Amino acid sequence: MIAIYLCAAIAVYAALRIITERNTMRKLPFLNVISFAVTAIIALLIPHPLTILAAAAFFVGSTFESNAIASTWSGGMKRNG
Amino acid sequence: MLDEPARILIAAALCWINFVAIDVFFRLPESGGVCGATAIAEEVEKGGGNLHGGFMLGNIVSSPDASAGTLLASCGVYCAGLPGGLFAALLVYIGNRICYDPGYAGTTGAITATFLVYGMTQIGFAASDFIAGMVIAILTIQGISHARSSRLIGRLWEIKVRLLGGGQ
């Protein structure tokens, strides 16, 4: 039971770090910590074989979003020439 | 049998070693996989960090790497035992391809983590310890001090290059 509260506490901590960090690119690793914590909470809350699909879909989706935000913010296609 | 907090801390250490070793071995700190990862690395360097460590931080953000593999494999073993962990490895492989990542760090990390977590569940650990442990492990790299964690990874990358080659 401690595991789930620990994950929730880490997610809240990372959210506070995102609010206090001013640099947009440096916010993204904290967002990554939230994705990890939420994926863990999904799996811990619903111990069912299909949960792994939901957790992976959430995680890959959020990673893809971070990838898109980082690439767009850094100049996207223009940066690569 | 150990208490849950002690098991979570041991699991966190094992997860940390599993994902950092595989990511460094698969050359994540060498360069940014996508331009977003390179931009994150440059910002981390501006903030007093190491560029190669920053590349690894950026690559972890931009694509499911061995850390994601370890987490999803732990979730898989927790929800459905050994087959669940291997199914998670397949999902990480698909995730890598979706995120334009040509590497195999995530898939390899998921497979090694599946056997690690399954083995540890046989000697008194719970898969949930590894799920929480992986969240602590990623917190130490991505969530406390980017400058310090990137310098640590930069040092590990230098050791890897010196011992096994593979850097510029």
Interface residues (C-beta under 8 A of the other chain):
Chain A: M1 I2 A3 I4 L6 C7 I10 Y13 A14 R17 N23 M25 R26 L28 P29 F30 L31 N32 V33 F36 A37 T39 A40 I42 A43 L44 P47 H48 P49 T51 I52 L53 A55 A56 F59 V60 T63 F64 S66 N67 A68 I69 A70 S71 T72 W73 S74 G75 G76 R79 N80
Chain B: E4 P5 I8 V34 C35 G36 A37 T38 A39 I40 E42 E43 V44 G47 L57 G58 I60 V61 S62 S63 P64 S67 A68 L71 L72 S74 C75 G76 Y78 C79 A80 G84 F87 A88 L91 V92 I94 G95 I98 C99 Y100 S128 D129 I131 A132 M134 V135 I136 I138 L139 Q142 G143 H146
